[in-house]
């Protein structure tokens, strides 16, 4: 899959495209239905499927001090596009120039002249152009004036609610990560480099990989059944901790620490790029009276995590 940043590089690489447009945070099943429809149209039109996204997210541009909310990094979205059978992912910088484009200019300059759109697909309720002046009716009208088709996809309902990035965020913030695969088709994943920590886990008999997380949004604090994946060691069952380590710090930074529960021999992970899938929360975070009490709790946490994996074969 082509990974393109900026309109100029996209214009040089694309000729005829069926374009799906959105922020695509978490790439939930509604997004995948949109892409599947685009694939069918691309076959008919002899075109490429192109997913257009924005970096930073428009909300981050307009509200730079907003609390962390984005589930996926740009590279994760590109990976998810590739997994969903997209031919090219295009990331445009959401900046002042882009924000000032009228709906007409966005359709003409970005979608059609820039990306070579022969057909455009968006979700219901999508808005675009300066001050969100354009709606889906405007998109259909503006595209038709240039001889380009437009499809507005109905929302997909899952778990009694519309599949949306907002819903996935709500589940993550609540720690209900076990419910996320029903909306996205996969476990919530955090990514980052394994870095040196304070080695407290090692002194307690549980050496952990400290992951410098690149994702904005952390799930709720607690212990999770997880899978740690690196290029050198593959996928390993693990027990993950998210929190500010209240047993040792009154106002510590939130961290992600991962203990691999099944592995033969030492693991050399420092400097590795790690992907941590969170499958289920074992318990909430809390402070303990001291290292010995925390060690006893960790023994039970690891046993509970092993039981979780054993129950799933």
N, C-alpha and C positions, 0 to 999 in steps of 0.2 A: 504494500500500500504506500502511496506517495504521501509524505508528511510535509505540508507546505505552510510556510509562515509568511504572511503578507500578500497583498493583492498582486503585486508585480510578479512574484515567483509563481503564484497560482495561474495568472494569465498566461505566462510562458509555458506552463505544463499542461494546461487544459484546453480542450477544443469544444467538445459538446458534452453537456453534463445534465444529469438529473440531480438537482441540488436539494438537500434537506438542511433546514436552518434551525438552529437552537443553541442553547447553552450546553445541553446534553450532560449535565452534571449527574453522575452515577449511571448514565445510560440505562434507564429502567426499561421494562418490557413495552411500555408505550413508545419509547424512542425506537426500540427494535422493530416494532410493527411499522413505524414510519419508514425505517430503512428497508424493510422487506418489501413494502409497497414501491419504494423507489427502485429497488432491484428489478422488480417486474416491469416497471415502466422503462427502465434503462435498456432492458432486453428488447422491448418493442421499438424503442427509438434509436437503438445502436449507439448508446451513450454510456458515459461513466457515471457511477454513483459518487457524488461528492457531498461530504458532510462539512457544513460551514459552522464554525464555533468562534467564540470570542475570548480573548485573553488580554487584560483581566476580564472577569465577569462584569457586565454592566453595573450591577449593584455595587461592586467594589469600587468602580470608577466614580460613581455618583456619591457613594457613602464610604469613603476610605477608612473611616473609624468604626464601621459596622462590625459587630462581633463575628468571629470566624463562622463561616457557614458552608464553604465549598467542600464537597466530598472528595472530588477527584482533582488531581493535577492535570495540566495540559497533556503531559506524556501519557498518563493513564487514559485520558480520553482518546488519544491517538491509538493506544493499544486496544481499547474497547471498540473503536471504529473498525480496526482491522479484523477483530474477532467477529464483528457483525457483517463482514463481507462488503465493506466500503472500499472503493477504489482509491479515493484520495480524501484525506482530511485536511481542511484548510482552517488555519487560525488567523484571525484578523485582530490587530491591536485595537481594543476599544479605547479610543482617545477622543480629544475634542473634535478633530476633523470628522471622524466617523459619527459622533453623536450629533453633529450639526447637519448631517445630510437629511434632506426631505425624503418622504416616502418615495416620491418619483425618482430622486437621485439615487437612493439606495437600490431600487429595482434596476434602474438603467446602468449605473456605474459599477455596482458591486455584483449583482446577480447575473445580469445578462452580458454586458460588455466585459466585465472582469472575469467571471467564472464560466461564461459560455452556456448559461442555463437554457435548456430546451424545455424544462419543466421544473417547477419549484414545489416543494412539499413542506408544510409547517403544521404544527398542532393547533387545535382550536384555541382561540383566545390570544394567539401570538400578536404582538404589537411591534412596530418598527418605525424608524425615522425620528427626526427631531421631536422631542417631547412626546414620543410614542404616538405620534399623530396618525400613523397608518395602522389599520386593522386588517383582518383577513379579507373583508370585502374589497378594500383598497388594493390589496395584493392581487386578487383575482382580476380586478379591472385594469391595473397597470400592466400586469403580465399579458393579458389578452390584447392590449393595445400594441404590444410588440410581437404578437404571434406566439407567445409562450404559454404553456399550460400551467395551471396551479391546482394543487390538491390540498384541501384542509382536512386533516385527520381527526376523527372523533376520539375523545379520551378513552383510555382503556381502564376498566374497573377491576381492581384486585383487592382482596381482603376487605370488601365492603366499602372501598373508597377508590377514588381515581388514582391510578399509578402516576406518581409525580416525584420529582426530586425533593420537593418540600416534605412529602410523606416519608421518604427515606431518611431525610435529616431528622425528622421527629423521632423515628424509631432509633436512630443512632444516639441521639441525645438522651433518650430514655434507657439506653442499654439493651434494647430489644433487638439485638443484631440477628437473632435466630429467625426473625420474621422478615428480614430484608431480602433473602433469596427469593421469596415469593413475588417480590416486586421487580427484582433485577436479574434473577437467574443465577446469582452467584453470591458468595459471602462478601461482606464489607472488607475492603482491603486498604491497609496503610502501608506506605513505602518510605524508605530512607536508608541512609548509610549506617552501618553498625559502628558505633564510636565507643571510646573508653568512658566508663562511668566511675562511680566511687567505690566499686567492688564490694558493696555491702552484701549483695546476694551470694558472692563467693564465700564470704566469711560465715554465712548461714548454711552453707552446703548446697546452695542453689545458684550457681554461676549463670548470669543472664546476659543476653545480648541487648545492649542499649541502642535503640534505633532512633536516630535523629529524624523525626517524622517530617516529611515534606507536605503532607496534607494539612489543610486549614482546620478542618473539623475533627476533633477528637470525640469518640463516643463517651458515654458516661463512665466515670471512674469505676474500677473494679477489676476482678479476675475473670479472664476469658479462656475458654477452650479455643485454641488457635492453630494455624499452620504457618510455620516459618519456611520461606522458600528463598534459597540463594542459588546462584549459578553453579557453585562448586559442590553443594551438598544436596540439591534438590529440595523436595517438600518434606518437612519433618513435623510430626505432631508436637505441640508445645502448649505451655501454660503462659498466658500473657497478662501483664499487669499494666493498667493505665491509672495514673493518679499522681498526687503530689507527695507521696511517702510521708503521711502525717505522723507515723510513729517516730520519725527522726527530724522532721522539719515542721515548723509552725506555718510557714508561708512559702513552701517550695514550689518549683516549677513542675508542671505536669510532664510526665515522662511515659515512654513505652518501653518496658523491659520484658524480655521473652526468655523463658527457660524451656529448653528442648527436653521433652520427657522420655523420648525413646531414641537413643543413638549409641552406637558402639565406638568407643575411642574418643579422643579430644576433638573439639570443634575449633577451628581457627576461622573466626568470623570478622575480626576487626578489619574495617575498610571495605567489607562486602556490601553490595546493594541488596537489601532485604525487602521481601514482600511478606506482610503479615496479614493473613486472613483471619477475621474474628468470626467464630461460628456461634458461640453462645456465651452468655455471662454466667459464670459460676456463682459469684456473689458480688455484693457492693464493697467498696473500699471503706476502711475504718482505721483508726489509730489503735495500737496495742500498747500494753504497759512497758514493753521493752523487747529486745531482740529475742529472748527465749520464748515469749508468748507469740511473737510474730513467726518464729520458726515452727512452732507447733501448729499454727494456723496454716502455714505454707505446706506442711506435710499433708494436711487434710485437703488443701486446694489441689495439689498435684494428684492425690488419689482420686478426687472428684473428676479431674480433667481426664485421667486415664480411663475412668469408668465411662465418661461421656464418649470417648473414642471407641471403647470396646463395645458399647451398646449399638454403635453404627457400623460395626464390622471392620 
